[in-house]
């Protein structure tokens, strides 16, 4: 969700140099542009292929803020620019909503050169990418993420999907965008809860890959919460750099890329168990990181001091650090049931992203009784 007033947008963001992070995937390589005032600048879009048509996919909250501005910036590149406005919320990341995109493409007679623009948060980006991967077996698309979470995570790397009632992001495809444009001005209209949700995905990168960045986050969290442009620019750029390095080595998520899902196994169980949309994705991930760190500590991989340090940062970011009850009787059993429906699970065995040490992640299983104990200890 995004706030419905844009009064703080462009004027609040001081001029910043445009940063460029390259996703190195051979012929599928593409840049991530990070900076202010990118949305309205025609130069942002100059390298994109020309086509007779484009389709902007957005939602009911973002469309009034940014759809017309993007349409104006793209005006000289496409013969006609169509738009489809989706309902806003994780609960709408479904087949029915996905079909609204296909309906628009077919009704307008869009061809294989039509470029799709995903203008919104992670839900819009995931569904637009999945539609682009599927329509005519693949058309180009561009990510224009307007939430912090989407800028540092879901817009980068080509993962596209919709949710199923039994599991999050279980139906989808890998389809890389042509370009990712992170206009930091759009973050000025985010509600506080959405900003915090994005900070969860930023915090994630420290324990799994870069403890110096983790220390920087501890020192600069007040600046990030205050939406200071320079702090946001550094956080987005460093997050994208870490993810770009991982994606370049493991595009299809067969090994190393799984480490980016620290906190997500517990977090996805929370989202599915409560019902999609009850908690924001970043809220579930923040709590999931506490649970994963606690499991790491109980396996003897890290010490209690680091669990407390991570928990303190997550709490200070405005995120929950205690898991919800998903069942009135066997709560831990319900978590286990949901976590077995996870992309990392193998033959029913749950694979957790844990901390081998601060700054290094490992993928491994854990005994059910220990997982139960962690769930019991970490749930309200």
Secondary structure by P-SEA (a helix, b strand, c coil): cccccccccccccccccbbbbbbcccccbbbbbbccccccccccccccccccbbbbbbccccccccaaaaaaaacccccbbbbbbcccccccccaaaaaaaaaaaaaacccccbbbbbcccaaaaaaaaaaaaccccbbbbbbbccccccccccccccccccccccccccbbbbbbbccccccccccccccaaaaaaaaaaaaaaaccccaaaaaaaaacaaaaaaccaaaaaaaaaaaaaaaaaaaaacccccccccccccaaaaaaaaaaaaccccccaaaaaaaaaaaaaaaaaaaccccaaaaaaaaaaaaaaccccccccccccaaaaaaaaaaaacccccccbbbbbccccccbbbbbcccaaaaaaaaaaccc
